[in-house]
């Protein structure tokens, strides 16, 4: 299995590691939530040729990810 096909699970151990600031765990949590984040920041647009395209607003995605990181550090830590 290559890295692109690797699946991640949101386990209690992963939450503990992320809440304690472990960089790899935080990255893994971001990977788990990435499809949801992409759905939140996606918008359909129509180009000059009339073709519809789905575009991600990367600025919004970064903001959503930053809110998640803050919640992990502040709220998740309280829960564990």
C-alpha beads as a LAMMPS data file, in Angstrom:
LAMMPS data file: protein, C-alpha beads

80 atoms
79 bonds

1 atom types
1 bond types

-500.0 500.0 xlo xhi
-500.0 500.0 ylo yhi
-500.0 500.0 zlo zhi

Masses

1 110.0

Atoms # bond

1 1 1 0.000 0.000 0.000
2 1 1 1.503 3.363 -0.942
3 1 1 1.184 6.560 1.052
4 1 1 -1.619 7.948 -1.153
5 1 1 -3.783 4.877 -0.482
6 1 1 -3.154 4.916 3.253
7 1 1 -6.306 5.312 5.300
8 1 1 -6.388 7.100 8.603
9 1 1 -8.659 6.504 11.569
10 1 1 -9.556 9.030 14.225
11 1 1 -8.687 6.993 17.305
12 1 1 -8.529 8.017 20.939
13 1 1 -4.752 7.568 20.848
14 1 1 -4.488 9.884 17.826
15 1 1 -6.662 12.475 19.565
16 1 1 -4.452 12.293 22.664
17 1 1 -1.281 12.737 20.631
18 1 1 -2.762 15.636 18.648
19 1 1 -4.088 17.359 21.764
20 1 1 -0.597 17.218 23.231
21 1 1 0.812 18.936 20.152
22 1 1 2.488 16.039 18.329
23 1 1 3.079 17.374 14.815
24 1 1 2.585 14.040 13.019
25 1 1 -0.698 13.450 14.832
26 1 1 -1.960 16.933 13.942
27 1 1 -1.097 16.287 10.284
28 1 1 -2.930 12.971 10.395
29 1 1 -6.039 14.632 11.842
30 1 1 -5.913 17.206 9.029
31 1 1 -5.719 14.359 6.502
32 1 1 -8.763 12.693 8.051
33 1 1 -10.804 15.896 7.876
34 1 1 -9.511 17.068 4.472
35 1 1 -12.450 15.715 2.399
36 1 1 -14.878 17.512 4.720
37 1 1 -12.849 20.731 4.582
38 1 1 -12.726 20.535 0.789
39 1 1 -16.507 20.150 0.667
40 1 1 -16.935 23.200 2.901
41 1 1 -14.799 25.477 0.737
42 1 1 -15.805 24.208 -2.714
43 1 1 -17.785 26.387 -5.086
44 1 1 -19.064 25.657 -8.579
45 1 1 -18.213 28.272 -11.150
46 1 1 -18.885 28.639 -14.851
47 1 1 -15.978 29.574 -17.077
48 1 1 -16.089 31.673 -20.251
49 1 1 -16.839 28.566 -22.369
50 1 1 -19.881 27.733 -20.259
51 1 1 -18.245 24.739 -18.576
52 1 1 -18.969 24.272 -14.908
53 1 1 -15.974 23.751 -12.642
54 1 1 -15.555 23.045 -8.978
55 1 1 -12.963 25.276 -7.356
56 1 1 -11.582 25.192 -3.843
57 1 1 -10.977 28.440 -2.011
58 1 1 -7.580 27.669 -0.493
59 1 1 -7.691 30.731 1.789
60 1 1 -10.927 29.531 3.351
61 1 1 -9.516 26.008 3.654
62 1 1 -6.528 27.291 5.627
63 1 1 -8.880 29.209 7.931
64 1 1 -11.008 26.100 8.525
65 1 1 -7.878 24.058 9.241
66 1 1 -6.595 26.689 11.665
67 1 1 -9.910 26.601 13.564
68 1 1 -9.605 22.819 13.808
69 1 1 -6.044 23.088 15.126
70 1 1 -7.177 25.610 17.739
71 1 1 -10.053 23.345 18.795
72 1 1 -7.695 20.399 19.140
73 1 1 -5.304 22.361 21.311
74 1 1 -7.981 23.973 23.495
75 1 1 -11.171 21.905 23.464
76 1 1 -9.960 18.357 22.811
77 1 1 -7.326 18.677 25.525
78 1 1 -10.117 19.426 28.019
79 1 1 -11.953 16.261 26.967
80 1 1 -9.104 13.808 27.407

Bonds

1 1 1 2
2 1 2 3
3 1 3 4
4 1 4 5
5 1 5 6
6 1 6 7
7 1 7 8
8 1 8 9
9 1 9 10
10 1 10 11
11 1 11 12
12 1 12 13
13 1 13 14
14 1 14 15
15 1 15 16
16 1 16 17
17 1 17 18
18 1 18 19
19 1 19 20
20 1 20 21
21 1 21 22
22 1 22 23
23 1 23 24
24 1 24 25
25 1 25 26
26 1 26 27
27 1 27 28
28 1 28 29
29 1 29 30
30 1 30 31
31 1 31 32
32 1 32 33
33 1 33 34
34 1 34 35
35 1 35 36
36 1 36 37
37 1 37 38
38 1 38 39
39 1 39 40
40 1 40 41
41 1 41 42
42 1 42 43
43 1 43 44
44 1 44 45
45 1 45 46
46 1 46 47
47 1 47 48
48 1 48 49
49 1 49 50
50 1 50 51
51 1 51 52
52 1 52 53
53 1 53 54
54 1 54 55
55 1 55 56
56 1 56 57
57 1 57 58
58 1 58 59
59 1 59 60
60 1 60 61
61 1 61 62
62 1 62 63
63 1 63 64
64 1 64 65
65 1 65 66
66 1 66 67
67 1 67 68
68 1 68 69
69 1 69 70
70 1 70 71
71 1 71 72
72 1 72 73
73 1 73 74
74 1 74 75
75 1 75 76
76 1 76 77
77 1 77 78
78 1 78 79
79 1 79 80
